[in-house]
Amino acid sequence: MAETGERLESVLDDEVEIVRQFWITARQEQRRLARVRLLWDFLREALEANRALLMGEARELVLPGA
C-alpha cells in the first residue's frame, strides 16, 4: 500500500502477509434475480482481474472486459 504514496515508506515487508477475503450474501429468492447474478458475476470478474492490485503486487486498476 505504501508504494502508491510518494511520501509513504513500506515497513515489515518480509514479516507481514496480507490476506483479503470478500463475502457476498443475499437471500435465496434474490439469488435468482438476473440483476443480482449479473452483479455477482461482475464483482467476481473485477476482483480476479485486480488480484495483483489487491495483493499489493501491481499499481494499476484493471477494468473487467476492457
C-alpha positions in Angstrom: 0.0 0.0 0.0 2.8 2.4 0.8 4.2 2.1 -2.8 1.2 4.1 -4.1 2.1 7.2 -2.0 5.2 9.2 -2.7 5.7 10.2 1.0 5.0 6.7 2.4 7.5 4.0 3.0 7.0 0.3 3.4 7.9 -1.4 6.6 8.0 -5.0 7.7 7.7 -6.2 4.1 9.2 -9.6 4.9 7.3 -10.0 8.2 3.7 -9.3 7.3 1.4 -11.2 4.9 -1.8 -9.5 3.9 -4.8 -11.8 3.2 -8.1 -10.4 2.0 -11.4 -12.1 1.9 -14.7 -10.9 0.4 -18.1 -12.2 1.3 -21.2 -11.7 -0.8 -24.6 -12.7 0.6 -28.2 -12.5 -0.5 -31.4 -14.2 0.4 -32.2 -17.3 -1.5 -35.0 -15.8 -3.5 -32.8 -12.8 -4.5 -30.1 -15.1 -5.9 -32.3 -16.0 -8.8 -32.8 -12.4 -9.9 -30.9 -11.5 -13.0 -29.6 -8.2 -11.6 -28.1 -10.0 -8.6 -26.4 -12.7 -10.7 -25.0 -10.0 -13.0 -23.6 -8.0 -10.1 -22.0 -11.1 -8.5 -20.5 -12.1 -11.9 -19.2 -8.6 -12.4 -17.7 -8.4 -8.9 -16.1 -11.8 -9.3 -14.6 -10.8 -12.6 -13.4 -7.4 -11.3 -11.8 -9.0 -8.2 -10.0 -11.7 -10.3 -8.8 -9.1 -12.8 -7.4 -6.9 -10.0 -5.9 -9.7 -7.8 -2.4 -8.3 -8.2 -3.5 -4.8 -7.2 -5.4 -6.1 -4.2 -2.3 -8.1 -3.1 0.0 -5.1 -3.5 1.8 -6.6 -6.5 0.5 -4.0 -9.0 -0.3 -0.3 -9.0 -3.0 0.0 -11.7 -6.7 -0.9 -11.6 -7.8 -3.2 -14.4 -11.3 -2.7 -15.7 -13.0 -6.0 -16.4 -13.8 -6.7 -20.0 -11.7 -3.8 -21.2 
